[in-house]
Amino acid sequence: MNVPNMLTTLRFALIPVYIVVYASGHMKWAFAVVVLAGLTDILDGYLARRHGQVTSVGAMLDPLADKLMMIAVIVSLLATGHLHWAACVAFFIRDIGMIAGSAFFHFRGMKTVPANWMGKLTTVLYYAAIAFIFFELPFAQAYLWGVIGFSFVTSFIYIILFARLNHRERLAGRAGKPEAGTTVDQPK
């Protein structure tokens, strides 16, 4: 357990804190919890790269913590009427699909594409959309729909990168193995 992974764990702990604060009617304080979670996300990534502490556990838990926090925020905004149900459904289709797909392929031994600038940009844009909704700006819903559309585009690109990565892995695996029916010369 290194510092970046502890910060990721803290983000998981902030999810119920956010829910309690939001449910008690303190929207601005709840938003502050979301911002704190976002800051720990930036800090853990920076520290992991800077100190060479990138781990496979951290690479899997970091985006999961982000997605679970965002799910908590989306559900709370939906429950209080600050978000239209269609936006919530679109968000869930994309994010649950990404979580389930990543987990499925990870446990089948396939390589997953690490977080890249598109995923980070999508997260930043979602945080901005959430801020606009929390502060009830008039363009908040339209902006959120734009971010949802962008997130589907980045998911499509992620799927292409995933397919290419695993195709290369399969080809590399085949290159190191003799084809069926051939023999390998033994050293003398």
N, C-alpha and C positions, 0 to 999 in steps of 0.2 A: 504494500500500500504506500504509494508515493504521494507527494503533495497534490499534483494534478488530479489523481484519482480521488483524493479526499475532497477536493473542491467539487468534483462530479458528484460524489456522495452527498455533499452539502446541498447540491441542487435538487437531488431526490427529496431531501428533508424539507426543502423550502416549498414543495408542492402542497403538503397539508397545511403549512403555515399560510400560504396564499389562500387556500380554500376557507380557512377559519376567518381570516381577516376580511375577505370578500363577503362571506356569508353574514358577517356582523355589520355590513353596510358601509364599510370604510373603503370606498373605491380607490381613492388616491393612495392610501397606505397599501392596499392590495397591489396597485400598480408599482409601488416602490419595491415590493417583494419580487415582482416580475423583473424589474430592472436589476435588482441585486442578483437574481438568478442569471440574467444575461451577462452581467459583469463577471461572475464566477466562470461562466462559459469562456469568455474571452481570456481571462487570466489562466485558467487551467490549460488551454491550448497553447498559450504563449510559454508557460513554464515547462510544459511537456516537450515542446520543440527546443527551447533554449537550453535545457539541461539534459537532453537526450533521454527523457523519461516517457517516451511514447510507448504504450503497451497495447497488446491486442485487447485486453479487458477494457482499458480506457477508450480505445477506438470504438468498441461496441457500446459501452455504457454512456459515453458522451452524447451521441445523437439521441439515444433513448431518453436520457434525462431531459434534453431539449424538447423532444416530441411530447413526453408526458406532461411537462409544464404547459406547453402550448395547448394540449388537449384539455387540461384543467381550466385554463383561461377561456378557451372557446366554449366549453360546456357551461361555465359559470355565466358568461355573457349571454348565451342562449337562454339559460334558465331565468335570467332577469329581464329578458326582452330587449337586450342591447344588440342582439345579433339575429339575423333572419335564419330560419332553419335550413334554407337551401344552401347558404354559405357554410353552415356547419356540416351539412352532408357532404358537400364538395371537399371541404377540408379533411373530413374523416376518410373519405374514399382514398384520397391521395396518401395521407400519412399512415393510415393503418395498412394500406397496401404496401407502402415502403417498409414499414416495420416487419410485417409478416413475410414479405419477400426476402428481405435481408436475413432474417432469422432462419427461414427455410433453407436458403442456399448456403448460409454459413454452416449450419449443422449437417449439410450434405457434403461438406468439405470443399465447397467452391470458394474462390477468392471473391471478396467484396471490394467495391471501389471505395477508397478512403474519402473522407469529406474533402470537398474541393471548394473553390471560390464561389461556384454557383450555389452550392448548398448553404454556404455561409451568408451569401447575399440574400438568399431566400429567407433565412432566419432573421436577418436584420430588417428586411422588408416586412415580415410578419410582426416583428416587434414594433415597427413604426405604425403599422395598421392598428395594432392593439392600442398603442398610445392614442391614436386619433379617435378610436372608439371610446376609450376611457374618458377622454376629455371632450367627447361629444361634438367633434368637429363635423360640419355639414357634409363634407366629402368623404368621410370615413368609410362608409359602406362601399362606395364606388371604388375607392382605393383598395379596400380589402379584396374585392372581386378581381382587380388587376393583379394583385399579389397571388391570389389563388390560381389564376391563369398562368402566371409566370412559374409557379411551383409545379404545375403539370408539365410545362415545357422542360424544366430542369429534371423532372422525373424521367421524361422520355429520353433525354440526353444521358442520364445516369444508366438507364436500361441498355442503351447502345454501348456505353463504355463498359458496363458489366459483361455484356455478350462478347465484346472484343477481347477483354482481358481473359475470360475463361476459354475462349476459342484459342488464343495464343498459348494458354497453359496446356490445353489438350494437345495442341500440335507439338509443343516442347516435350510433353510426356511421351508422345509417339516417336519423336525423333530419337529418344534415348533407348527405345525398346526395339528389338528386332521384330520384323513382320512375321506373321504366322507362316510356318513352313520353311523358314530360313535358318541357317546355322550361324553361330558366332564362332570365329576362329579363336582358339585357345592359345595363349602365349606359350612358347616352347622354352 
